[in-house]
């Protein structure tokens, strides 16, 4: 339980989507003085990260999912589209987008998300409660020192400046894998290791129209840059080189995300007998589930049947993967990572149409299935790409080689000095079961190798990949899994404030248990009403609305106490209410649009923001 003697400080390390979303939630949720420090090592990445920053994303790079799924707030599904249509400053936008009417199922350029996050963060700072402030700081966190219940965030550079925080949120984003096959050409002008960078994008745009190009990979990065080249009229041959040979599915027009209630896969009826047997039984169950969707839900387009099944299976997968030995699970995730990605997500026609047409035509774009063994300079400024496939090894010469995104999931091999230090010191440990990301508790708290809390440190985003797999059954392209990252921001902000603000008593687990499992309709009624007020408060954008709802929430605590017939402290009741409200805001069993209806956020029960 916190105290009100001074303003607390929370340092959020990383100002990409995860960090900005968490900062916004902290600014909105906080009711006592708080300093939110949003630390970013790269100024051009601030409020965007690698995925959305303007300098590294061309106007032809659009979200792979529909614009209507890009709201930063799951409880306000239309927020991004409404902003893009009615609030965005379109000065400087190209003609293609300047007069464009954004729709729920249509495309939107990724680079405008930078402006959206800028806007929503600034709004959250303006509308924060009295004494709640945002500080945007530049610098790279290279170490953490935990002492006396607080954390020193050590910044890189000669000065080794230290920021002392009451709590730290690590929103460090993805780690990039070093392409071992390109060790000899990492600095070669014809090799683009970081395509989503200002220099990388400039190099792609500068390629001669007749030059041959190799793109390593066949999923989103490949589509982004193949589509970009095709739209610019590139006449040279573009080679997609992929170990899996898999390509993205195209979402049907007017696609809307939906969650089906399907029976669990029958994978627990037999003992685990090795990877081959597991894959065989999993494939059989998968095919059976897909056939069932086709028969029982004829309204579901064939293109998204696999997405529907993958989403419906998520609640059942934790029990399934728990039975797979760690070494086997890691091997399975590695071998089938691309397949898991394409089963779970697709792309909008804007991105896929030109690429699919070019592959079918076969004149300008081709797909080569095989592993890139090495990339070597030819001596005349070009690069030779050696590809090992089923028919042996072939060499493709190109004037430009674009590397795929190449995220590093094994944090023991990550290049980050911060994670290297935390792992070396025992403040963090690699995820044991999956080898992906780091170990965290149910609230995202960073854990040591002994399984104890590392201190007041919470993790959001990509470093929680392994935990998401074993705890929630979320597999596939987790790095850009917005639903998970948005939920992390809610739980991180709520948990941090429960520990720092004096109005909450986080030791009151017994009160939470009593109120959430009660069979007394009178208690349930007044408790549910209080939770409804708190949900609305947490979802509201305007300070005045939050303050009005907070007053109604505070008034409702007496009714809960009367219904219980017991003298319970307000701080314990607030903790129980807030914990329940937080879980409701994170409900992944329904779509964001259904979540809003489920929470009653459009009902006329007080202001909603």
C-alpha positions as CSV (number, residue, x, y, z in Angstrom):
1,X,0.0,0.0,0.0
2,X,1.4,3.4,-1.0
3,X,1.4,6.7,0.9
4,X,0.3,10.2,0.0
5,X,3.4,12.0,1.4
6,X,4.9,12.7,-2.0
7,X,4.3,12.3,-5.7
8,X,5.4,8.8,-6.8
9,X,7.5,8.3,-10.0
10,X,6.9,5.5,-12.5
11,X,9.5,5.2,-15.3
12,X,8.3,3.5,-18.5
13,X,11.3,2.3,-20.5
14,X,10.4,2.4,-24.2
15,X,8.0,4.7,-26.0
16,X,6.6,2.4,-28.6
17,X,3.0,1.2,-28.6
18,X,3.4,-0.8,-25.4
19,X,5.1,2.0,-23.5
20,X,2.8,4.8,-24.8
21,X,-0.4,2.7,-24.1
22,X,0.8,2.1,-20.6
23,X,1.7,5.7,-20.0
24,X,-1.8,6.7,-21.2
25,X,-3.5,4.3,-18.9
26,X,-1.3,5.5,-15.9
27,X,-2.3,9.1,-16.7
28,X,-6.0,8.2,-17.0
29,X,-6.2,5.9,-14.0
30,X,-4.1,7.8,-11.5
31,X,-6.1,9.7,-8.8
32,X,-3.1,10.8,-6.7
33,X,0.0,12.8,-7.6
34,X,2.2,10.8,-10.0
35,X,5.1,11.5,-12.3
36,X,5.1,9.3,-15.4
37,X,8.5,9.4,-17.1
38,X,8.4,8.0,-20.6
39,X,12.0,7.1,-21.6
40,X,13.0,6.5,-25.2
41,X,16.5,5.8,-26.5
42,X,15.7,6.9,-30.1
43,X,13.9,10.2,-30.5
44,X,12.6,9.2,-34.0
45,X,10.9,6.1,-32.4
46,X,9.1,8.1,-29.7
47,X,5.4,7.4,-29.6
48,X,5.7,5.0,-32.5
49,X,8.5,2.3,-32.1
50,X,9.9,0.5,-35.1
51,X,6.5,-0.6,-36.3
52,X,4.9,2.8,-36.9
53,X,7.5,5.6,-36.9
54,X,7.2,8.0,-39.9
55,X,10.7,7.9,-41.1
56,X,10.8,4.1,-41.6
57,X,7.3,3.5,-43.0
58,X,6.3,4.5,-46.5
59,X,2.8,5.7,-47.2
60,X,2.2,2.4,-49.0
61,X,3.0,0.4,-45.8
62,X,-0.5,-0.2,-44.3
63,X,-1.6,-2.2,-41.3
64,X,-1.9,-5.8,-42.2
65,X,-5.2,-5.9,-40.2
66,X,-8.2,-3.7,-40.7
67,X,-8.1,-0.1,-39.5
68,X,-11.1,-0.9,-37.2
69,X,-8.9,-3.2,-35.1
70,X,-6.2,-0.5,-34.5
71,X,-7.7,1.4,-31.7
72,X,-5.3,1.7,-28.8
73,X,-8.2,0.9,-26.4
74,X,-10.1,-2.4,-26.6
75,X,-13.1,-0.8,-24.9
76,X,-13.3,2.0,-27.5
77,X,-13.1,0.0,-30.8
78,X,-13.8,3.0,-33.1
79,X,-11.3,5.4,-31.6
80,X,-8.6,5.1,-34.3
81,X,-11.0,5.2,-37.3
82,X,-12.8,8.2,-35.7
83,X,-9.5,10.0,-35.1
84,X,-8.3,9.3,-38.7
85,X,-11.5,10.6,-40.2
86,X,-12.3,13.6,-38.0
87,X,-9.2,14.6,-36.0
88,X,-6.1,13.8,-38.0
89,X,-4.2,16.7,-39.5
90,X,-3.9,15.6,-43.2
91,X,-1.6,18.4,-44.1
92,X,1.3,16.9,-46.2
93,X,-0.6,13.6,-46.8
94,X,-0.3,12.3,-50.4
95,X,-3.3,12.5,-52.7
96,X,-4.1,8.8,-52.2
97,X,-4.9,9.3,-48.6
98,X,-5.7,13.0,-48.2
99,X,-9.4,12.5,-49.1
100,X,-9.6,8.9,-48.0
101,X,-12.6,7.9,-45.8
102,X,-11.3,5.3,-43.4
103,X,-13.6,2.4,-42.6
104,X,-13.6,-0.4,-40.0
105,X,-12.6,-3.1,-42.5
106,X,-10.4,-1.0,-44.8
107,X,-6.7,-0.1,-44.9
108,X,-4.8,2.7,-43.2
109,X,-1.1,3.6,-43.6
110,X,1.0,2.6,-40.6
111,X,2.9,5.9,-40.4
112,X,-0.3,7.9,-39.3
113,X,-0.4,5.7,-36.2
114,X,2.6,7.8,-35.0
115,X,0.3,10.9,-35.1
116,X,-2.5,9.0,-33.4
117,X,-0.4,7.9,-30.5
118,X,1.1,11.4,-30.2
119,X,-2.4,12.8,-30.0
120,X,-3.8,10.4,-27.5
121,X,-0.8,10.7,-25.2
122,X,-0.9,14.5,-25.2
123,X,-4.7,14.3,-24.5
124,X,-4.1,11.9,-21.6
125,X,-1.5,14.3,-20.1
126,X,-3.9,17.3,-20.5
127,X,-6.8,15.5,-18.9
128,X,-4.9,13.8,-16.1
129,X,-5.9,14.4,-12.5
130,X,-4.3,17.3,-10.5
131,X,-0.6,16.5,-9.7
132,X,-0.4,13.7,-12.4
133,X,2.2,14.7,-14.9
134,X,4.0,13.3,-18.0
135,X,7.7,13.7,-18.5
136,X,9.1,12.6,-21.9
137,X,12.8,11.9,-21.5
138,X,15.5,10.8,-23.9
139,X,18.1,8.1,-23.0
140,X,18.8,4.4,-23.1
141,X,18.3,2.4,-20.0
142,X,21.2,0.0,-19.7
143,X,20.7,-1.4,-16.1
144,X,18.4,-1.5,-13.1
145,X,19.4,-1.4,-9.5
146,X,16.7,-2.5,-7.0
147,X,17.1,-1.3,-3.4
148,X,14.9,-0.3,-0.5
149,X,11.7,-1.0,-2.5
150,X,12.7,1.4,-5.3
151,X,14.5,1.1,-8.6
152,X,17.4,3.1,-10.0
153,X,17.2,3.2,-13.8
154,X,20.8,3.6,-15.1
155,X,21.2,5.4,-18.4
156,X,24.0,4.8,-20.9
157,X,26.6,7.3,-21.8
158,X,29.6,8.8,-20.1
159,X,27.5,10.4,-17.3
160,X,25.7,7.1,-16.3
161,X,22.7,9.3,-15.2
162,X,20.3,7.6,-12.8
163,X,16.5,8.0,-12.6
164,X,15.1,6.7,-9.3
165,X,11.6,5.3,-9.6
166,X,9.0,3.8,-7.3
167,X,8.1,1.4,-10.1
168,X,9.5,0.6,-13.5
169,X,7.6,-0.6,-16.6
170,X,9.8,-2.3,-19.2
171,X,8.2,-1.8,-22.6
172,X,11.3,-2.5,-24.6
173,X,9.6,-3.8,-27.7
174,X,11.1,-6.5,-29.9
175,X,14.7,-7.6,-30.1
176,X,16.2,-7.9,-33.5
177,X,18.0,-11.2,-34.5
178,X,21.4,-10.9,-36.2
179,X,21.3,-12.5,-39.6
180,X,24.2,-14.9,-39.4
181,X,23.9,-15.7,-43.1
182,X,24.9,-12.1,-43.9
183,X,27.9,-11.7,-41.5
184,X,30.1,-10.8,-44.5
185,X,27.8,-8.1,-45.9
186,X,26.2,-6.5,-42.8
187,X,27.7,-3.1,-43.8
188,X,27.5,-3.6,-47.6
189,X,25.5,-0.8,-49.3
190,X,23.4,-3.4,-51.2
191,X,22.3,-5.1,-48.0
192,X,19.4,-3.7,-46.0
193,X,19.3,-5.2,-42.5
194,X,16.8,-2.7,-41.1
195,X,14.2,-2.1,-43.8
196,X,11.9,-0.2,-41.4
197,X,14.5,2.6,-40.8
198,X,15.0,5.9,-42.5
199,X,18.3,4.7,-44.1
200,X,16.9,1.3,-45.0
201,X,13.8,2.8,-46.6
202,X,15.8,5.3,-48.5
203,X,18.0,2.6,-49.9
204,X,15.0,0.7,-51.1
205,X,13.5,3.8,-52.8
206,X,16.9,4.5,-54.4
207,X,17.2,1.1,-56.2
208,X,17.4,1.3,-60.0
209,X,14.2,0.4,-61.7
210,X,15.7,-2.5,-63.6
211,X,17.8,-4.0,-60.8
212,X,17.0,-7.4,-59.4
213,X,16.1,-7.5,-55.8
214,X,16.0,-10.3,-53.2
215,X,13.7,-10.1,-50.2
216,X,14.5,-12.6,-47.5
217,X,11.2,-13.9,-46.2
218,X,7.6,-14.2,-47.6
219,X,5.4,-12.7,-44.9
220,X,4.6,-9.2,-43.8
221,X,8.1,-7.6,-44.4
222,X,8.3,-9.2,-47.8
223,X,4.8,-8.1,-48.8
224,X,5.5,-4.5,-47.6
225,X,8.5,-4.1,-49.7
226,X,7.4,-6.2,-52.7
227,X,4.2,-4.1,-52.8
228,X,6.2,-0.9,-52.5
229,X,8.4,-1.8,-55.4
230,X,5.5,-2.9,-57.6
231,X,3.5,0.3,-56.9
232,X,6.6,2.3,-57.9
233,X,6.7,0.4,-61.2
234,X,9.9,-1.6,-60.5
235,X,10.7,-3.5,-63.7
236,X,13.6,-5.7,-62.3
237,X,12.8,-9.1,-61.0
238,X,11.9,-9.4,-57.3
239,X,12.8,-12.7,-55.6
240,X,11.0,-13.7,-52.3
241,X,13.2,-16.3,-50.6
242,X,11.5,-18.2,-47.8
243,X,12.3,-21.3,-45.8
244,X,8.6,-22.1,-45.4
245,X,7.2,-20.9,-48.7
246,X,4.2,-19.7,-46.8
247,X,2.4,-16.5,-47.8
248,X,-0.2,-14.3,-46.2
249,X,-3.9,-14.9,-46.4
250,X,-6.1,-12.1,-47.7
251,X,-8.9,-10.9,-45.5
252,X,-12.3,-10.8,-47.3
253,X,-14.0,-7.5,-47.9
254,X,-15.9,-6.1,-44.9
255,X,-14.1,-8.7,-42.6
256,X,-14.9,-8.2,-38.9
257,X,-13.2,-10.1,-36.1
258,X,-15.3,-12.6,-34.3
259,X,-14.8,-15.2,-31.6
260,X,-16.6,-18.6,-32.1
261,X,-17.4,-21.0,-29.3
262,X,-15.9,-24.2,-30.4
263,X,-15.2,-27.4,-28.4
264,X,-11.7,-28.0,-27.1
265,X,-9.3,-30.1,-29.2
266,X,-9.1,-33.7,-27.9
267,X,-5.4,-33.6,-27.2
268,X,-5.5,-34.5,-23.5
269,X,-7.0,-38.0,-24.0
270,X,-3.7,-39.7,-24.6
271,X,-0.2,-39.4,-23.0
272,X,2.4,-37.2,-24.8
273,X,4.4,-39.5,-27.0
274,X,6.8,-37.2,-28.8
275,X,6.7,-34.4,-31.3
276,X,5.7,-36.4,-34.4
277,X,2.7,-38.0,-32.6
278,X,1.7,-34.6,-31.1
279,X,1.8,-32.9,-34.5
280,X,-0.2,-35.7,-36.1
281,X,-2.9,-35.6,-33.5
282,X,-2.9,-31.7,-33.5
283,X,-3.3,-31.7,-37.3
284,X,-6.2,-34.1,-37.1
285,X,-8.0,-32.1,-34.5
286,X,-7.3,-28.9,-36.5
287,X,-8.8,-30.3,-39.7
288,X,-11.8,-31.5,-37.8
289,X,-12.4,-28.1,-36.2
290,X,-12.0,-26.3,-39.6
291,X,-14.5,-28.7,-41.2
292,X,-16.9,-28.0,-38.3
293,X,-16.7,-24.3,-38.8
294,X,-17.4,-24.7,-42.5
295,X,-20.4,-26.9,-41.9
296,X,-21.9,-25.1,-38.9
297,X,-21.0,-21.5,-39.7
298,X,-21.5,-21.1,-43.4
299,X,-21.3,-17.3,-43.0
300,X,-17.6,-17.5,-42.1
301,X,-15.5,-16.9,-45.3
302,X,-13.1,-19.7,-46.1
303,X,-10.2,-17.3,-45.9
304,X,-10.7,-16.7,-42.1
305,X,-11.7,-20.2,-41.0
306,X,-8.2,-20.8,-39.6
307,X,-8.3,-17.5,-37.7
308,X,-11.6,-18.4,-36.1
309,X,-10.3,-21.8,-35.0
310,X,-7.0,-20.4,-33.7
311,X,-8.8,-17.8,-31.6
312,X,-11.3,-20.2,-30.2
313,X,-8.6,-22.7,-29.2
314,X,-6.6,-20.2,-27.1
315,X,-8.4,-20.9,-23.8
316,X,-7.6,-24.6,-24.1
317,X,-4.0,-24.4,-25.3
318,X,-2.3,-23.7,-21.9
319,X,-3.3,-27.1,-20.6
320,X,-2.1,-28.7,-23.8
321,X,1.3,-27.0,-24.0
322,X,1.9,-27.7,-20.3
323,X,2.3,-31.4,-21.2
324,X,4.9,-30.8,-23.9
325,X,8.5,-31.0,-22.6
326,X,10.3,-27.7,-22.9
327,X,12.8,-28.9,-25.5
328,X,10.1,-30.3,-27.7
329,X,7.9,-27.2,-27.3
330,X,10.8,-24.9,-28.3
331,X,11.5,-27.1,-31.3
332,X,7.8,-27.1,-32.3
333,X,7.5,-23.3,-32.0
334,X,10.7,-22.7,-34.0
335,X,9.7,-25.2,-36.8
336,X,6.2,-23.9,-37.1
337,X,6.5,-20.2,-36.3
338,X,5.6,-19.1,-39.8
339,X,2.7,-21.5,-40.0
340,X,1.3,-20.3,-36.7
341,X,1.5,-16.7,-37.9
342,X,-0.4,-17.2,-41.1
343,X,-3.0,-19.3,-39.4
344,X,-3.7,-16.6,-36.9
345,X,-3.5,-13.4,-39.0
346,X,-3.9,-12.3,-42.6
347,X,-3.5,-9.0,-44.4
348,X,-5.9,-6.6,-46.1
349,X,-6.2,-6.7,-49.9
350,X,-4.3,-3.4,-50.3
351,X,-1.2,-5.2,-49.2
352,X,-1.7,-8.6,-50.8
353,X,-3.4,-7.9,-54.1
354,X,-0.5,-6.7,-56.2
355,X,1.9,-9.3,-54.7
356,X,-0.5,-12.1,-55.4
357,X,-1.1,-10.9,-59.0
358,X,2.6,-10.6,-59.6
359,X,3.4,-14.1,-58.3
360,X,0.7,-15.6,-60.5
361,X,2.0,-13.7,-63.5
362,X,5.5,-14.8,-62.8
363,X,7.2,-12.1,-64.8
364,X,8.3,-9.6,-62.1
365,X,8.0,-11.5,-58.8
366,X,8.8,-15.1,-57.9
367,X,8.9,-17.2,-54.7
368,X,11.9,-19.4,-54.0
369,X,11.5,-22.0,-51.2
370,X,14.6,-22.6,-49.3
371,X,17.0,-21.4,-46.6
372,X,19.4,-18.6,-47.2
373,X,22.8,-20.1,-46.4
374,X,25.0,-17.0,-47.0
375,X,25.1,-13.7,-48.8
376,X,28.4,-12.7,-50.4
377,X,29.6,-9.7,-52.4
378,X,30.2,-10.4,-56.1
379,X,32.9,-7.8,-56.6
380,X,30.8,-5.5,-58.9
381,X,28.6,-4.0,-56.3
382,X,26.0,-6.8,-56.3
383,X,25.3,-9.6,-53.8
384,X,25.1,-13.4,-54.4
385,X,22.5,-15.1,-52.3
386,X,23.0,-18.8,-51.8
387,X,19.7,-20.7,-51.2
388,X,19.5,-24.3,-50.1
389,X,16.3,-26.0,-51.1
390,X,14.8,-29.4,-51.8
391,X,16.5,-29.5,-55.2
392,X,19.9,-28.4,-54.0
393,X,21.6,-25.0,-53.7
394,X,21.1,-22.2,-56.1
395,X,22.6,-18.7,-56.3
396,X,20.6,-15.6,-57.0
397,X,22.4,-12.4,-57.8
398,X,20.8,-9.0,-56.9
399,X,21.7,-5.4,-56.6
400,X,19.7,-5.1,-53.4
401,X,19.0,-7.7,-50.7
402,X,16.3,-6.8,-48.1
403,X,16.5,-8.7,-44.9
404,X,13.2,-9.8,-43.2
405,X,12.2,-8.4,-39.8
406,X,14.1,-11.1,-37.9
407,X,12.9,-10.7,-34.3
408,X,14.9,-12.4,-31.6
409,X,12.7,-14.3,-29.1
410,X,15.6,-15.8,-27.1
411,X,16.6,-13.1,-24.7
412,X,19.8,-14.9,-23.9
413,X,20.9,-13.9,-27.4
414,X,19.4,-10.4,-27.5
415,X,21.6,-7.5,-28.3
416,X,20.0,-5.3,-25.6
417,X,22.5,-4.2,-22.9
418,X,19.6,-3.8,-20.5
419,X,18.3,-7.3,-20.8
420,X,21.8,-8.7,-20.9
421,X,22.5,-7.0,-17.6
422,X,19.2,-8.1,-16.0
423,X,19.7,-11.7,-17.0
424,X,23.4,-11.7,-15.9
425,X,22.5,-10.2,-12.5
426,X,19.6,-12.6,-11.9
427,X,16.9,-9.9,-11.9
428,X,15.4,-11.7,-14.9
429,X,15.4,-15.2,-16.3
430,X,14.7,-16.5,-19.8
431,X,11.2,-18.2,-20.1
432,X,11.8,-21.8,-19.0
433,X,9.2,-23.6,-20.9
434,X,9.3,-21.9,-24.3
435,X,12.7,-20.1,-24.4
436,X,10.8,-17.0,-25.6
437,X,11.0,-13.8,-23.7
438,X,11.3,-13.7,-19.9
439,X,9.5,-15.1,-16.8
440,X,6.8,-12.9,-15.4
441,X,3.9,-13.4,-12.9
442,X,0.2,-13.2,-13.8
443,X,0.3,-9.4,-13.6
444,X,3.5,-9.1,-15.7
445,X,5.8,-8.6,-12.7
446,X,9.4,-9.5,-13.6
447,X,10.6,-12.7,-11.9
448,X,14.1,-13.8,-10.8
449,X,15.5,-17.3,-11.6
450,X,14.1,-18.4,-8.2
451,X,10.6,-17.3,-9.2
452,X,10.5,-14.4,-6.8
453,X,9.6,-10.8,-7.7
454,X,12.7,-8.9,-9.0
455,X,11.3,-5.8,-7.4
456,X,8.8,-3.2,-8.4
457,X,9.3,-3.9,-12.1
458,X,6.6,-4.8,-14.6
459,X,7.0,-6.0,-18.2
460,X,4.7,-5.3,-21.1
461,X,4.8,-6.4,-24.8
462,X,7.1,-8.7,-26.6
463,X,9.3,-9.9,-23.7
464,X,6.1,-11.6,-22.4
465,X,5.8,-13.9,-25.5
466,X,6.5,-17.1,-23.7
467,X,4.2,-16.3,-20.8
468,X,1.4,-15.4,-23.3
469,X,1.8,-18.9,-24.9
470,X,1.7,-20.9,-21.7
471,X,-0.8,-18.7,-19.8
472,X,-3.2,-17.6,-22.5
473,X,-2.5,-19.9,-25.5
474,X,-1.6,-17.0,-27.7
475,X,0.8,-18.2,-30.5
476,X,1.9,-16.8,-33.8
477,X,3.0,-13.2,-34.6
478,X,3.0,-12.0,-31.0
479,X,5.2,-9.0,-31.6
480,X,2.4,-7.2,-33.3
481,X,-0.4,-8.8,-31.3
482,X,-2.1,-5.5,-30.4
483,X,-4.8,-7.1,-28.3
484,X,-2.2,-8.6,-25.9
485,X,-0.2,-5.5,-25.7
486,X,-3.2,-3.3,-25.0
487,X,-4.3,-5.7,-22.2
488,X,-0.8,-5.5,-20.8
489,X,-1.1,-1.8,-20.6
490,X,-4.3,-2.0,-18.7
491,X,-3.1,-4.6,-16.1
492,X,0.3,-2.9,-15.7
493,X,-1.1,0.5,-15.0
494,X,-3.8,-0.8,-12.7
495,X,-1.4,-3.0,-10.7
496,X,1.2,-0.3,-10.4
497,X,-1.4,2.2,-9.0
498,X,-2.9,-0.4,-6.7
499,X,0.6,-0.6,-5.1
500,X,1.4,3.1,-5.1
501,X,-1.8,4.9,-4.2
502,X,-2.9,5.0,-0.6
503,X,-6.6,4.5,-1.6
504,X,-5.9,0.8,-2.4
505,X,-5.0,-2.0,-0.1
506,X,-3.6,-4.8,-2.3
507,X,-3.3,-7.1,0.7
508,X,-7.1,-7.5,0.7
509,X,-7.2,-10.7,-1.3
510,X,-9.8,-12.1,1.0
511,X,-12.1,-9.2,0.3
512,X,-11.7,-9.8,-3.5
513,X,-12.5,-13.5,-3.0
514,X,-15.6,-12.8,-0.9
515,X,-17.0,-10.2,-3.3
516,X,-16.3,-12.1,-6.5
517,X,-17.6,-15.5,-5.4
518,X,-20.6,-14.3,-3.4
519,X,-24.0,-16.1,-3.8
520,X,-25.8,-13.3,-2.1
521,X,-27.8,-11.3,-4.8
522,X,-27.8,-8.2,-2.6
523,X,-24.0,-8.1,-2.3
524,X,-23.5,-9.0,-5.9
525,X,-25.9,-6.2,-7.0
526,X,-24.1,-3.4,-5.2
527,X,-20.7,-4.8,-6.0
528,X,-21.5,-5.0,-9.7
529,X,-22.8,-1.5,-9.7
530,X,-19.5,-0.2,-8.1
531,X,-17.5,-2.2,-10.6
532,X,-19.5,-0.6,-13.4
533,X,-18.7,2.8,-12.2
534,X,-15.0,1.9,-12.0
535,X,-15.0,0.4,-15.5
536,X,-16.4,3.7,-16.8
537,X,-13.9,5.7,-14.9
538,X,-11.0,3.8,-16.3
539,X,-12.4,4.0,-19.8
540,X,-13.2,7.7,-19.7
541,X,-11.0,10.2,-21.6
542,X,-12.0,13.4,-19.9
543,X,-11.0,14.3,-16.3
544,X,-14.4,15.7,-15.4
545,X,-16.1,12.5,-16.4
546,X,-13.6,10.4,-14.4
547,X,-14.0,12.6,-11.3
548,X,-17.8,12.4,-11.5
549,X,-17.7,8.6,-11.8
550,X,-15.1,8.4,-9.0
551,X,-17.5,10.2,-6.7
552,X,-20.3,7.8,-7.6
553,X,-17.9,4.9,-7.0
554,X,-16.8,6.2,-3.6
555,X,-20.5,6.7,-2.6
556,X,-21.2,3.1,-3.6
557,X,-18.7,1.6,-1.2
558,X,-21.0,2.2,1.8
559,X,-23.7,0.2,0.0
560,X,-21.3,-2.7,-0.4
561,X,-20.3,-2.5,3.3
562,X,-24.0,-2.5,4.3
563,X,-24.8,-5.5,2.2
564,X,-21.8,-7.4,3.6
565,X,-22.8,-6.5,7.1
566,X,-19.1,-6.2,8.0
567,X,-16.8,-3.3,8.7
568,X,-14.5,-3.4,5.7
569,X,-12.0,-0.6,5.0
570,X,-12.7,1.6,1.9
571,X,-9.2,0.8,0.6
572,X,-9.9,-2.9,0.6
573,X,-13.2,-2.4,-1.1
574,X,-11.6,-0.1,-3.8
575,X,-9.0,-2.8,-4.4
576,X,-11.6,-5.5,-4.9
577,X,-13.6,-3.2,-7.2
578,X,-10.6,-2.1,-9.2
579,X,-9.2,-5.6,-9.6
580,X,-12.5,-6.8,-11.0
581,X,-12.9,-3.8,-13.3
582,X,-9.4,-4.4,-14.6
583,X,-10.1,-8.0,-15.4
584,X,-13.3,-7.0,-17.2
585,X,-11.5,-4.5,-19.4
586,X,-9.0,-7.3,-20.4
587,X,-11.6,-9.9,-21.4
588,X,-10.2,-11.6,-24.5
589,X,-13.0,-14.1,-24.8
590,X,-15.0,-11.5,-26.8
591,X,-14.2,-9.1,-29.6
592,X,-13.5,-5.4,-28.8
593,X,-16.9,-4.4,-30.1
594,X,-18.7,-7.0,-28.0
595,X,-16.6,-6.0,-25.0
596,X,-17.9,-2.5,-25.2
597,X,-21.4,-3.8,-25.2
598,X,-20.7,-6.3,-22.4
599,X,-19.2,-3.5,-20.2
600,X,-22.3,-1.3,-20.9
601,X,-20.1,1.6,-21.9
602,X,-22.8,3.0,-24.2
603,X,-25.5,2.7,-21.6
604,X,-26.8,5.9,-20.0
605,X,-25.4,5.3,-16.5
606,X,-23.5,8.5,-15.8
607,X,-20.8,10.0,-18.1
608,X,-18.5,7.7,-20.1
609,X,-16.1,10.1,-21.7
